[in-house]
Amino acid sequence: MLIATIIGLTGIAVYYVSAVGFEMLSISKQYFSAESMEYKQQLLAVGQGLIAGTQGLICSLLSLVPWIVFSVLIGRRLIQMKA
């Protein structure tokens, strides 16, 4: 149970660190401080690319592994109770 909790919290931490929101905040600050229209268009394209992108496989796996470990542990506990 402890292993599942540790992996789950690690997955949450990795997700929040790599979240698109922080990158979008940085891009929006650059956008509002930019003076040329060409640079603003480039920043808009980068922002649209970030929105269209995915979080990646690592975050998905780290959020899925704790549930699998938890399910296995509960299954083993139920089998032990029946025996």
Backbone atoms as SQL, in Angstrom:
CREATE TABLE atoms (id INTEGER PRIMARY KEY, chain TEXT, resi INTEGER, resn TEXT, atom TEXT, x REAL, y REAL, z REAL);
INSERT INTO atoms VALUES
  (1, 'A', 1, 'MET', 'N', 0.815, -1.180, 0.000),
  (2, 'A', 1, 'MET', 'CA', 0.000, 0.000, 0.000),
  (3, 'A', 1, 'MET', 'C', 0.870, 1.259, 0.000),
  (4, 'A', 2, 'LEU', 'N', 1.957, 1.208, 0.744),
  (5, 'A', 2, 'LEU', 'CA', 2.872, 2.341, 0.809),
  (6, 'A', 2, 'LEU', 'C', 3.529, 2.598, -0.545),
  (7, 'A', 3, 'ILE', 'N', 3.864, 1.519, -1.243),
  (8, 'A', 3, 'ILE', 'CA', 4.490, 1.657, -2.566),
  (9, 'A', 3, 'ILE', 'C', 3.534, 2.345, -3.531),
  (10, 'A', 4, 'ALA', 'N', 2.270, 1.947, -3.503),
  (11, 'A', 4, 'ALA', 'CA', 1.279, 2.564, -4.388),
  (12, 'A', 4, 'ALA', 'C', 1.115, 4.045, -4.080),
  (13, 'A', 5, 'THR', 'N', 1.128, 4.394, -2.807),
  (14, 'A', 5, 'THR', 'CA', 0.997, 5.798, -2.415),
  (15, 'A', 5, 'THR', 'C', 2.201, 6.616, -2.883),
  (16, 'A', 6, 'ILE', 'N', 3.386, 6.071, -2.705),
  (17, 'A', 6, 'ILE', 'CA', 4.603, 6.783, -3.123),
  (18, 'A', 6, 'ILE', 'C', 4.618, 6.985, -4.634),
  (19, 'A', 7, 'ILE', 'N', 4.299, 5.949, -5.380),
  (20, 'A', 7, 'ILE', 'CA', 4.282, 6.069, -6.843),
  (21, 'A', 7, 'ILE', 'C', 3.197, 7.042, -7.282),
  (22, 'A', 8, 'GLY', 'N', 2.053, 7.003, -6.630),
  (23, 'A', 8, 'GLY', 'CA', 0.971, 7.925, -6.972),
  (24, 'A', 8, 'GLY', 'C', 1.340, 9.371, -6.727),
  (25, 'A', 9, 'LEU', 'N', 1.943, 9.644, -5.585),
  (26, 'A', 9, 'LEU', 'CA', 2.364, 11.015, -5.284),
  (27, 'A', 9, 'LEU', 'C', 3.468, 11.484, -6.221),
  (28, 'A', 10, 'THR', 'N', 4.353, 10.567, -6.606),
  (29, 'A', 10, 'THR', 'CA', 5.386, 10.909, -7.588),
  (30, 'A', 10, 'THR', 'C', 4.750, 11.252, -8.933),
  (31, 'A', 11, 'GLY', 'N', 3.762, 10.491, -9.331),
  (32, 'A', 11, 'GLY', 'CA', 3.064, 10.770, -10.586),
  (33, 'A', 11, 'GLY', 'C', 2.373, 12.119, -10.576),
  (34, 'A', 12, 'ILE', 'N', 1.741, 12.447, -9.439),
  (35, 'A', 12, 'ILE', 'CA', 1.079, 13.746, -9.319),
  (36, 'A', 12, 'ILE', 'C', 2.100, 14.876, -9.394),
  (37, 'A', 13, 'ALA', 'N', 3.224, 14.714, -8.710),
  (38, 'A', 13, 'ALA', 'CA', 4.267, 15.744, -8.727),
  (39, 'A', 13, 'ALA', 'C', 4.825, 15.943, -10.131),
  (40, 'A', 14, 'VAL', 'N', 5.092, 14.856, -10.836),
  (41, 'A', 14, 'VAL', 'CA', 5.615, 14.955, -12.208),
  (42, 'A', 14, 'VAL', 'C', 4.600, 15.621, -13.114),
  (43, 'A', 15, 'TYR', 'N', 3.330, 15.308, -12.925),
  (44, 'A', 15, 'TYR', 'CA', 2.288, 15.905, -13.755),
  (45, 'A', 15, 'TYR', 'C', 2.236, 17.421, -13.550),
  (46, 'A', 16, 'TYR', 'N', 2.240, 17.857, -12.287),
  (47, 'A', 16, 'TYR', 'CA', 2.139, 19.288, -12.026),
  (48, 'A', 16, 'TYR', 'C', 3.381, 20.049, -12.463),
  (49, 'A', 17, 'VAL', 'N', 4.546, 19.433, -12.339),
  (50, 'A', 17, 'VAL', 'CA', 5.774, 20.102, -12.773),
  (51, 'A', 17, 'VAL', 'C', 5.791, 20.256, -14.287),
  (52, 'A', 18, 'SER', 'N', 5.266, 19.264, -14.997),
  (53, 'A', 18, 'SER', 'CA', 5.290, 19.323, -16.455),
  (54, 'A', 18, 'SER', 'C', 3.982, 19.844, -17.037),
  (55, 'A', 19, 'ALA', 'N', 3.130, 20.401, -16.214),
  (56, 'A', 19, 'ALA', 'CA', 1.830, 20.873, -16.690),
  (57, 'A', 19, 'ALA', 'C', 1.995, 22.016, -17.690),
  (58, 'A', 20, 'VAL', 'N', 1.103, 22.058, -18.625),
  (59, 'A', 20, 'VAL', 'CA', 1.137, 23.058, -19.686),
  (60, 'A', 20, 'VAL', 'C', 0.830, 24.449, -19.129),
  (61, 'A', 21, 'GLY', 'N', 0.127, 24.515, -18.025),
  (62, 'A', 21, 'GLY', 'CA', -0.263, 25.809, -17.466),
  (63, 'A', 21, 'GLY', 'C', 0.914, 26.706, -17.139),
  (64, 'A', 22, 'PHE', 'N', 1.985, 26.132, -16.590),
  (65, 'A', 22, 'PHE', 'CA', 3.157, 26.934, -16.270),
  (66, 'A', 22, 'PHE', 'C', 3.815, 27.482, -17.535),
  (67, 'A', 23, 'GLU', 'N', 3.864, 26.661, -18.565),
  (68, 'A', 23, 'GLU', 'CA', 4.446, 27.114, -19.829),
  (69, 'A', 23, 'GLU', 'C', 3.571, 28.185, -20.479),
  (70, 'A', 24, 'MET', 'N', 2.254, 28.003, -20.380),
  (71, 'A', 24, 'MET', 'CA', 1.344, 28.993, -20.952),
  (72, 'A', 24, 'MET', 'C', 1.447, 30.324, -20.211),
  (73, 'A', 25, 'LEU', 'N', 1.659, 30.272, -18.914),
  (74, 'A', 25, 'LEU', 'CA', 1.826, 31.502, -18.142),
  (75, 'A', 25, 'LEU', 'C', 3.061, 32.267, -18.612),
  (76, 'A', 26, 'SER', 'N', 4.141, 31.550, -18.835),
  (77, 'A', 26, 'SER', 'CA', 5.361, 32.177, -19.319),
  (78, 'A', 26, 'SER', 'C', 5.166, 32.779, -20.710),
  (79, 'A', 27, 'ILE', 'N', 4.491, 32.028, -21.568),
  (80, 'A', 27, 'ILE', 'CA', 4.257, 32.512, -22.932),
  (81, 'A', 27, 'ILE', 'C', 3.349, 33.738, -22.916),
  (82, 'A', 28, 'SER', 'N', 2.343, 33.751, -22.047),
  (83, 'A', 28, 'SER', 'CA', 1.435, 34.905, -22.002),
  (84, 'A', 28, 'SER', 'C', 2.157, 36.158, -21.515),
  (85, 'A', 29, 'LYS', 'N', 3.080, 35.994, -20.572),
  (86, 'A', 29, 'LYS', 'CA', 3.865, 37.146, -20.125),
  (87, 'A', 29, 'LYS', 'C', 4.718, 37.686, -21.262),
  (88, 'A', 30, 'GLN', 'N', 5.318, 36.768, -22.032),
  (89, 'A', 30, 'GLN', 'CA', 6.125, 37.198, -23.175),
  (90, 'A', 30, 'GLN', 'C', 5.257, 37.865, -24.227),
  (91, 'A', 31, 'TYR', 'N', 4.050, 37.350, -24.415),
  (92, 'A', 31, 'TYR', 'CA', 3.152, 37.897, -25.425),
  (93, 'A', 31, 'TYR', 'C', 2.790, 39.346, -25.097),
  (94, 'A', 32, 'PHE', 'N', 2.433, 39.599, -23.844),
  (95, 'A', 32, 'PHE', 'CA', 2.009, 40.949, -23.476),
  (96, 'A', 32, 'PHE', 'C', 3.171, 41.934, -23.403),
  (97, 'A', 33, 'SER', 'N', 4.386, 41.438, -23.257),
  (98, 'A', 33, 'SER', 'CA', 5.537, 42.347, -23.260),
  (99, 'A', 33, 'SER', 'C', 6.157, 42.502, -24.652),
  (100, 'A', 34, 'ALA', 'N', 5.718, 41.700, -25.607),
  (101, 'A', 34, 'ALA', 'CA', 6.272, 41.774, -26.966),
  (102, 'A', 34, 'ALA', 'C', 5.754, 43.024, -27.675),
  (103, 'A', 35, 'GLU', 'N', 6.611, 43.561, -28.517),
  (104, 'A', 35, 'GLU', 'CA', 6.232, 44.763, -29.254),
  (105, 'A', 35, 'GLU', 'C', 5.927, 44.471, -30.714),
  (106, 'A', 36, 'SER', 'N', 6.633, 43.524, -31.322),
  (107, 'A', 36, 'SER', 'CA', 6.404, 43.264, -32.743),
  (108, 'A', 36, 'SER', 'C', 5.273, 42.259, -32.933),
  (109, 'A', 37, 'MET', 'N', 4.521, 42.489, -33.981),
  (110, 'A', 37, 'MET', 'CA', 3.389, 41.614, -34.287),
  (111, 'A', 37, 'MET', 'C', 3.863, 40.224, -34.725),
  (112, 'A', 38, 'GLU', 'N', 5.027, 40.139, -35.378),
  (113, 'A', 38, 'GLU', 'CA', 5.545, 38.845, -35.816),
  (114, 'A', 38, 'GLU', 'C', 5.875, 37.955, -34.614),
  (115, 'A', 39, 'TYR', 'N', 6.468, 38.566, -33.582),
  (116, 'A', 39, 'TYR', 'CA', 6.813, 37.795, -32.381),
  (117, 'A', 39, 'TYR', 'C', 5.546, 37.340, -31.653),
  (118, 'A', 40, 'LYS', 'N', 4.531, 38.181, -31.639),
  (119, 'A', 40, 'LYS', 'CA', 3.261, 37.791, -31.021),
  (120, 'A', 40, 'LYS', 'C', 2.622, 36.620, -31.769),
  (121, 'A', 41, 'GLN', 'N', 2.725, 36.635, -33.094),
  (122, 'A', 41, 'GLN', 'CA', 2.187, 35.524, -33.886),
  (123, 'A', 41, 'GLN', 'C', 2.940, 34.228, -33.592),
  (124, 'A', 42, 'GLN', 'N', 4.246, 34.321, -33.420),
  (125, 'A', 42, 'GLN', 'CA', 5.040, 33.143, -33.079),
  (126, 'A', 42, 'GLN', 'C', 4.634, 32.592, -31.718),
  (127, 'A', 43, 'LEU', 'N', 4.425, 33.476, -30.752),
  (128, 'A', 43, 'LEU', 'CA', 4.015, 33.038, -29.423),
  (129, 'A', 43, 'LEU', 'C', 2.625, 32.409, -29.443),
  (130, 'A', 44, 'LEU', 'N', 1.742, 32.944, -30.278),
  (131, 'A', 44, 'LEU', 'CA', 0.413, 32.340, -30.426),
  (132, 'A', 44, 'LEU', 'C', 0.522, 30.922, -30.984),
  (133, 'A', 45, 'ALA', 'N', 1.403, 30.744, -31.954),
  (134, 'A', 45, 'ALA', 'CA', 1.591, 29.409, -32.536),
  (135, 'A', 45, 'ALA', 'C', 2.156, 28.439, -31.502),
  (136, 'A', 46, 'VAL', 'N', 3.089, 28.907, -30.692),
  (137, 'A', 46, 'VAL', 'CA', 3.656, 28.052, -29.640),
  (138, 'A', 46, 'VAL', 'C', 2.576, 27.669, -28.636),
  (139, 'A', 47, 'GLY', 'N', 1.752, 28.624, -28.241),
  (140, 'A', 47, 'GLY', 'CA', 0.671, 28.352, -27.297),
  (141, 'A', 47, 'GLY', 'C', -0.328, 27.354, -27.835),
  (142, 'A', 48, 'GLN', 'N', -0.675, 27.477, -29.118),
  (143, 'A', 48, 'GLN', 'CA', -1.595, 26.523, -29.731),
  (144, 'A', 48, 'GLN', 'C', -0.977, 25.135, -29.798),
  (145, 'A', 49, 'GLY', 'N', 0.328, 25.080, -30.037),
  (146, 'A', 49, 'GLY', 'CA', 1.011, 23.785, -30.050),
  (147, 'A', 49, 'GLY', 'C', 1.020, 23.133, -28.680),
  (148, 'A', 50, 'LEU', 'N', 1.189, 23.932, -27.630),
  (149, 'A', 50, 'LEU', 'CA', 1.159, 23.388, -26.275),
  (150, 'A', 50, 'LEU', 'C', -0.215, 22.852, -25.917),
  (151, 'A', 51, 'ILE', 'N', -1.243, 23.571, -26.324),
  (152, 'A', 51, 'ILE', 'CA', -2.599, 23.115, -26.030),
  (153, 'A', 51, 'ILE', 'C', -2.903, 21.820, -26.769),
  (154, 'A', 52, 'ALA', 'N', -2.415, 21.697, -27.995),
  (155, 'A', 52, 'ALA', 'CA', -2.680, 20.498, -28.792),
  (156, 'A', 52, 'ALA', 'C', -1.856, 19.300, -28.339),
  (157, 'A', 53, 'GLY', 'N', -0.746, 19.542, -27.643),
  (158, 'A', 53, 'GLY', 'CA', 0.145, 18.459, -27.225),
  (159, 'A', 53, 'GLY', 'C', -0.443, 17.625, -26.092),
  (160, 'A', 54, 'THR', 'N', 0.227, 16.534, -25.794),
  (161, 'A', 54, 'THR', 'CA', -0.205, 15.659, -24.705),
  (162, 'A', 54, 'THR', 'C', 0.780, 15.740, -23.555),
  (163, 'A', 55, 'GLN', 'N', 0.411, 15.198, -22.417),
  (164, 'A', 55, 'GLN', 'CA', 1.275, 15.214, -21.244),
  (165, 'A', 55, 'GLN', 'C', 2.375, 14.173, -21.326),
  (166, 'A', 56, 'GLY', 'N', 2.195, 13.169, -22.134),
  (167, 'A', 56, 'GLY', 'CA', 3.242, 12.174, -22.288),
  (168, 'A', 56, 'GLY', 'C', 2.944, 10.866, -21.585),
  (169, 'A', 57, 'LEU', 'N', 3.705, 9.873, -21.940),
  (170, 'A', 57, 'LEU', 'CA', 3.493, 8.516, -21.454),
  (171, 'A', 57, 'LEU', 'C', 3.902, 8.350, -20.003),
  (172, 'A', 58, 'ILE', 'N', 4.958, 9.021, -19.588),
  (173, 'A', 58, 'ILE', 'CA', 5.459, 8.851, -18.219),
  (174, 'A', 58, 'ILE', 'C', 4.403, 9.274, -17.197),
  (175, 'A', 59, 'CYS', 'N', 3.781, 10.412, -17.403),
  (176, 'A', 59, 'CYS', 'CA', 2.751, 10.875, -16.467),
  (177, 'A', 59, 'CYS', 'C', 1.575, 9.920, -16.437),
  (178, 'A', 60, 'SER', 'N', 1.199, 9.403, -17.585),
  (179, 'A', 60, 'SER', 'CA', 0.086, 8.456, -17.633),
  (180, 'A', 60, 'SER', 'C', 0.427, 7.176, -16.885),
  (181, 'A', 61, 'LEU', 'N', 1.632, 6.672, -17.094),
  (182, 'A', 61, 'LEU', 'CA', 2.020, 5.440, -16.408),
  (183, 'A', 61, 'LEU', 'C', 2.141, 5.644, -14.907),
  (184, 'A', 62, 'LEU', 'N', 2.721, 6.761, -14.503),
  (185, 'A', 62, 'LEU', 'CA', 2.882, 7.011, -13.073),
  (186, 'A', 62, 'LEU', 'C', 1.542, 7.212, -12.369),
  (187, 'A', 63, 'SER', 'N', 0.535, 7.636, -13.088),
  (188, 'A', 63, 'SER', 'CA', -0.774, 7.759, -12.461),
  (189, 'A', 63, 'SER', 'C', -1.546, 6.453, -12.506),
  (190, 'A', 64, 'LEU', 'N', -1.183, 5.543, -13.397),
  (191, 'A', 64, 'LEU', 'CA', -1.874, 4.266, -13.522),
  (192, 'A', 64, 'LEU', 'C', -1.286, 3.179, -12.621),
  (193, 'A', 65, 'VAL', 'N', 0.007, 3.190, -12.417),
  (194, 'A', 65, 'VAL', 'CA', 0.686, 2.140, -11.652),
  (195, 'A', 65, 'VAL', 'C', 0.150, 2.002, -10.230),
  (196, 'A', 66, 'PRO', 'N', -0.104, 3.089, -9.499),
  (197, 'A', 66, 'PRO', 'CA', -0.620, 2.905, -8.139),
  (198, 'A', 66, 'PRO', 'C', -1.950, 2.177, -8.085),
  (199, 'A', 67, 'TRP', 'N', -2.802, 2.420, -9.056),
  (200, 'A', 67, 'TRP', 'CA', -4.094, 1.729, -9.074),
  (201, 'A', 67, 'TRP', 'C', -3.911, 0.251, -9.337),
  (202, 'A', 68, 'ILE', 'N', -2.966, -0.094, -10.180),
  (203, 'A', 68, 'ILE', 'CA', -2.692, -1.507, -10.446),
  (204, 'A', 68, 'ILE', 'C', -2.129, -2.175, -9.200),
  (205, 'A', 69, 'VAL', 'N', -1.176, -1.516, -8.546),
  (206, 'A', 69, 'VAL', 'CA', -0.596, -2.079, -7.318),
  (207, 'A', 69, 'VAL', 'C', -1.669, -2.221, -6.245),
  (208, 'A', 70, 'PHE', 'N', -2.504, -1.216, -6.090),
  (209, 'A', 70, 'PHE', 'CA', -3.577, -1.252, -5.103),
  (210, 'A', 70, 'PHE', 'C', -4.548, -2.394, -5.403),
  (211, 'A', 71, 'SER', 'N', -4.895, -2.583, -6.670),
  (212, 'A', 71, 'SER', 'CA', -5.806, -3.663, -7.049),
  (213, 'A', 71, 'SER', 'C', -5.210, -5.031, -6.746),
  (214, 'A', 72, 'VAL', 'N', -3.937, -5.195, -7.025),
  (215, 'A', 72, 'VAL', 'CA', -3.271, -6.473, -6.745),
  (216, 'A', 72, 'VAL', 'C', -3.253, -6.740, -5.241),
  (217, 'A', 73, 'LEU', 'N', -2.946, -5.716, -4.458),
  (218, 'A', 73, 'LEU', 'CA', -2.908, -5.897, -3.005),
  (219, 'A', 73, 'LEU', 'C', -4.280, -6.231, -2.435),
  (220, 'A', 74, 'ILE', 'N', -5.303, -5.571, -2.907),
  (221, 'A', 74, 'ILE', 'CA', -6.665, -5.874, -2.445),
  (222, 'A', 74, 'ILE', 'C', -7.074, -7.272, -2.879),
  (223, 'A', 75, 'GLY', 'N', -6.736, -7.647, -4.106),
  (224, 'A', 75, 'GLY', 'CA', -7.045, -8.999, -4.586),
  (225, 'A', 75, 'GLY', 'C', -6.368, -10.073, -3.748),
  (226, 'A', 76, 'ARG', 'N', -5.114, -9.846, -3.408),
  (227, 'A', 76, 'ARG', 'CA', -4.399, -10.811, -2.567),
  (228, 'A', 76, 'ARG', 'C', -5.034, -10.892, -1.182),
  (229, 'A', 77, 'ARG', 'N', -5.459, -9.775, -0.655),
  (230, 'A', 77, 'ARG', 'CA', -6.088, -9.749, 0.668),
  (231, 'A', 77, 'ARG', 'C', -7.413, -10.521, 0.642),
  (232, 'A', 78, 'LEU', 'N', -8.193, -10.356, -0.440),
  (233, 'A', 78, 'LEU', 'CA', -9.460, -11.074, -0.541),
  (234, 'A', 78, 'LEU', 'C', -9.246, -12.580, -0.673),
  (235, 'A', 79, 'ILE', 'N', -8.210, -12.967, -1.405),
  (236, 'A', 79, 'ILE', 'CA', -7.901, -14.401, -1.548),
  (237, 'A', 79, 'ILE', 'C', -7.479, -14.981, -0.206),
  (238, 'A', 80, 'GLN', 'N', -6.690, -14.226, 0.557),
  (239, 'A', 80, 'GLN', 'CA', -6.263, -14.703, 1.877),
  (240, 'A', 80, 'GLN', 'C', -7.443, -14.816, 2.827),
  (241, 'A', 81, 'MET', 'N', -8.408, -13.945, 2.725),
  (242, 'A', 81, 'MET', 'CA', -9.565, -13.997, 3.611),
  (243, 'A', 81, 'MET', 'C', -10.431, -15.210, 3.328),
  (244, 'A', 82, 'LYS', 'N', -10.515, -15.629, 2.048),
  (245, 'A', 82, 'LYS', 'CA', -11.325, -16.796, 1.680),
  (246, 'A', 82, 'LYS', 'C', -10.674, -18.091, 2.107),
  (247, 'A', 83, 'ALA', 'N', -9.364, -18.111, 2.185),
  (248, 'A', 83, 'ALA', 'CA', -8.640, -19.352, 2.520),
  (249, 'A', 83, 'ALA', 'C', -8.631, -19.634, 3.994);
